[in-house]
């Protein structure tokens, strides 16, 4: 029997609005396996980004738990949680979140700074990732000097700096034109197919559903439907971290 990489168990999430509590997630149960490309799909306000944030350790569920490789991440200390976010997962958002005062190469190298990687190694790694995405010629430019599509590719390269085995992706093409969107989606597909990264993505764009192995449809804080688009072969997650990009 396959062991899930991620197990979400009956999680609920409430937020306070004045004196009112709003329940955003209502008892979500799901499992995600190594090497899968998962999409959370649904209208704005359905809870998909909150669910993604709970898996990323950016939000703590009000009830229930998120178990990653057998570890309930809500039980982690602040230092352990920061380490989880820095080394075990890579995060890509709609807002590119690149530092405008840092050059492209320094943006890509940044996660390795927090991981304590020596400067020479982290700059070599950042240069390798930029070359992988065809960005080596803009390594010394500032983000304000490159296009939105290039900024998102920089953000993807940065997410891979510490060779994570899970990519958390929230509306990655929301600020891009159609050509740049296709390029970004193609990069994510290759990271899943060739590098065996597990991708968990939020989108409201139905054209992007074709990339997923499974789609969880959300409405009003609940999963209302699960669709299998493609089957993924069994992958031992212990080997994934060894697939160096």
N, C-alpha and C positions, 0 to 999 in steps of 0.2 A: 504494500500500500504506500502511495506517495505521501510524503510529509510536506505539508504546506510551508512555504517560506514565510508567509505572513498569515496570521489568523486574527480576524476581527470578531470579537465576541460580544454581541448584544450591547453595542455602545450607544449611548445617548449623550447628547450635548445640548446644554441650555445656556442661553445668554440673557443677561438682564437688560431690559429696556425700561429705565425708570423703576417703577415698582412692579413691573411685569416681567415674568420669566418667559422667554420664547424658546420652545424646544425645536432645535434645528435638525438634530438627528434623533430617530425614534427606534432604537433597538436594531441596529445594523449588524447582520451576521454575514461574513464572507471569508473565503480562503483564496490566497493567491500563491501560485507555484513558481518555482525558479524558471526563468527564461520566458515567462508569459509577457504578452503585451496586453495590458488591461486598460479599458477606458471606462470612466464614470461619465455618463451622459445624462443630460436633463436640462430643464429650463433654469434661468437665473433664479437663485434663491432656493433651489431644491435641496441644498446641503452637500453638493458634491465637493466643493472646495474645502468645506469644513472636514469632511471625511478624509480628504487627501492630507490636510494639515494634521489630523490625528495620527495618521500613519507616519507622517514625517516627524512627529514629535514636537510640532509647533503648537498644537492644542492638546490639552489633557481632557479626555472624555469625562463627562459628569458621572456616568455609570458605564460599566463594562470595561473591556481592556483590548489593547492591541498587542499581540504577541508576535515578535519577529525573531525567527530562528530559536524559538523556545523561550525567549526572554520577554516578559511583560515590560514594555518600555516605560510605562507609567511608574514603575518601581525604580527606575534609574535615578542616580543622583544628577545634579545639574552638570557636573563635569562629565559623567558618563553619557548623558543625553547630548551634550555638545559634541562629544567624541563620536557618537552614533551619527549625528547629522553631518559631521565633517568628513568622516572616513567611510561609513557604510552606505550612505546615500548621496546622490547628486541631485540638486534641485534646480529646476528651470521654470521660470515664470513668464507671464505675459509682459510685465514690466521687466526689462532686461536686467535691471539692478546692477549694472556695471558702474564702477566708480569713475566719475568723469574726470577726476584729477590724476588718475592712474593711466599709464599707457596700456595698450591692449595686452602685451605680454605680462605686465605686472598684475593685471586683472586676472588672467588665467592662472598665474602662479599663486595668487592670494590664499586659496585653501591650504596649500602646502606650508605657508607661513604658520598658520594656526596648528598644523600637524607637526611643527618642529623640524621640517626638512631643511637641510643646509642650503644656502643661497645657490651655490653652483648646481646642485642637483635639481632644485625646483625650477631654475631658469632653463635648464636643459629639457626638463619634462614639459614645461610650458611651450618651448619652441617646437618640440615634437608634436604636441597637440595642435598647435597652430598650423604646422605643415600638413597634418592629417586632414584638416578642414580647409586647406587652401588659403590660409590667412597669414602666411609667413611674411608677405610683403608689407603688411600693415602693422607688424608687431610693435613698432615704436610710435604709432599714432595714438591720439587720444580718442575716446569714444565719440566725441562731438565731431570728429573728422571722418567718420565712416557712416555707412548707411544703416538703417534699422535691421535689415537682413543680416548684415555683417555683425552688428551688435549681438543679435540673437545667436549667431554661430559662435561668437566669442563666449557668450554665456553657456552654451553647450560644452565648449572646450573646457571652460572653467569647472563645470560640474563633474568633469572626468579627471580632474587633476590628481585626486587621491585614489583613482582606480576603483570607484564604488561599484557594487553589484546590483544596486537598485537605483533607478532614476525616477524622481518624482517630478511630474511635468504638469503645470497648470496653465492651460490656454496658451500654448507657446507661440501661436501664430496670430493672436488677437490684434497685434499692432503692426502686422505685416501685409504687404500687397500679395497678390495671388502667386506671383513668380517666387518671391522670397518664402512664402508659405510652403510651396511645393518642395523647395530646397531643404527647408528645416524638417519637414515630415519625412523626406527621403533620408536625411541623416539619422533621424530617430529609428527609422525602419532598419537601417544598416547596423546601428548599434544593437538592436534586438536580434537580428538574424545572424550577423557575423560575429559579434562580440558577446552574444548570449546574455546581454543585460536584461534584467526584469524592468519593464517600463509600466508605470502606473500614471495614467494621464487623465486630466479633466478636459472636456471640450463640450461646446454646444453646437459644433459644426458637424452635421450629418455626413458630409463628404469624407470626414476623417475616420469614420467607423470601420472602413475597409481594412485599416491597418491592424485592428485588434484581433487577438485570439478570442477574448471574451469581452462582452459589454455588459456593464451593470447600469440599468436604467433607473434613475432616481426621480422621485416626485414627493414633495412635501416631507422630506426627511426620511424616506423609506425606499428600499429597493423594491420596485414593482415588477421588474422583469430582468432575467439574465439570458443573454443570447450568446451562443457559441458560434463564432465565425470560422475559426480554424483551430485545429488541435495542435498542441505543441508537444514535441518529443520530451520524454523524461530527461531532466538535466540534474546532475548532482550539484547543488549550490556551493558545495565545498570547492568545486573546481572553478567556479565562475570568477572568484577573486584572483585566480591565477592566470586568467586570460588578460594579459597586460595589453593595454591599448597604446 
